[in-house]
Structure formats: C-alpha cells, structure tokens
Amino acid sequence: DDKPLILKSNIELSPDQTQLKIHHSKLNDEGMYSCVAVNPAGNATQKLQLYIGG
C-alpha cells in the first residue's frame, strides 16, 4: 500500500531479498505488495494484491 515493508515475527525476507514469506497470515497483512528490481539495465516493478480469507 505504498508503505515500506516492516518485518515482523511472521514476515520473512530471504537473505538475497528475492523471496517474501508471510507465516500465519493475519487480516492486517492484507494489502498491495510491490517488488522493485533495479540493475544497470533499468528497473521493473511487480505488484500483488494479497487477500486473506477466513
């Protein structure tokens, strides 16, 4: 949701920052997640809307 990711006890970012894992997701984990890749050739952004069902 255009806010920096805050790592919490249930959110894990891999050491090389290529994978995001959300363990035991909760309703407040819902939202738009964006991944931005940047290198000398340019940049790319991928967005994902996460919904939590009950």
CYANA upper distance limits for C-alpha pairs under 8 A (distance plus 0.5 A):
  1 ASP  CA     31 GLY  CA      6.48
  1 ASP  CA     32 MET  CA      5.38
  1 ASP  CA     33 TYR  CA      7.10
  2 ASP  CA     32 MET  CA      8.27
  7 LEU  CA     11 ILE  CA      5.93
  7 LEU  CA     12 GLU  CA      7.19
  7 LEU  CA     13 LEU  CA      8.31
  8 LYS  CA     12 GLU  CA      8.17
 10 ASN  CA     22 ILE  CA      6.20
 10 ASN  CA     23 HIS  CA      5.37
 10 ASN  CA     24 HIS  CA      7.05
 10 ASN  CA     25 SER  CA      7.83
 11 ILE  CA     20 LEU  CA      7.77
 11 ILE  CA     21 LYS  CA      6.31
 11 ILE  CA     22 ILE  CA      5.09
 11 ILE  CA     23 HIS  CA      6.77
 12 GLU  CA     20 LEU  CA      6.34
 12 GLU  CA     21 LYS  CA      5.59
 12 GLU  CA     22 ILE  CA      6.90
 12 GLU  CA     23 HIS  CA      8.42
 13 LEU  CA     17 GLN  CA      6.27
 13 LEU  CA     18 THR  CA      8.03
 13 LEU  CA     19 GLN  CA      6.34
 13 LEU  CA     20 LEU  CA      5.21
 13 LEU  CA     21 LYS  CA      6.93
 14 SER  CA     18 THR  CA      6.69
 14 SER  CA     19 GLN  CA      5.81
 14 SER  CA     20 LEU  CA      7.04
 25 SER  CA     29 ASP  CA      6.76
 25 SER  CA     52 ILE  CA      7.85
 26 LYS  CA     30 GLU  CA      7.99
 26 LYS  CA     52 ILE  CA      7.46
 27 LEU  CA     52 ILE  CA      6.34
 29 ASP  CA     50 LEU  CA      8.27
 29 ASP  CA     52 ILE  CA      8.24
 30 GLU  CA     49 GLN  CA      8.14
 30 GLU  CA     50 LEU  CA      5.67
 30 GLU  CA     51 TYR  CA      5.77
 30 GLU  CA     52 ILE  CA      6.59
 31 GLY  CA     49 GLN  CA      6.18
 31 GLY  CA     50 LEU  CA      5.82
 31 GLY  CA     51 TYR  CA      7.40
 32 MET  CA     47 LYS  CA      7.25
 32 MET  CA     48 LEU  CA      6.15
 32 MET  CA     49 GLN  CA      4.89
 32 MET  CA     50 LEU  CA      6.70
 33 TYR  CA     47 LYS  CA      6.15
 33 TYR  CA     48 LEU  CA      5.68
 33 TYR  CA     49 GLN  CA      6.73
 33 TYR  CA     50 LEU  CA      7.76
 34 SER  CA     45 THR  CA      7.25
 34 SER  CA     46 GLN  CA      6.16
 34 SER  CA     47 LYS  CA      4.83
 34 SER  CA     48 LEU  CA      6.83
 35 CYS  CA     45 THR  CA      6.10
 35 CYS  CA     46 GLN  CA      5.76
 35 CYS  CA     47 LYS  CA      6.89
 36 VAL  CA     43 ASN  CA      7.53
 36 VAL  CA     44 ALA  CA      6.28
 36 VAL  CA     45 THR  CA      4.97
 36 VAL  CA     46 GLN  CA      7.13
 37 ALA  CA     43 ASN  CA      5.92
 37 ALA  CA     44 ALA  CA      5.78
 37 ALA  CA     45 THR  CA      6.90
 38 VAL  CA     42 GLY  CA      6.44
 38 VAL  CA     43 ASN  CA      4.81
 38 VAL  CA     44 ALA  CA      7.20
 39 ASN  CA     43 ASN  CA      6.78
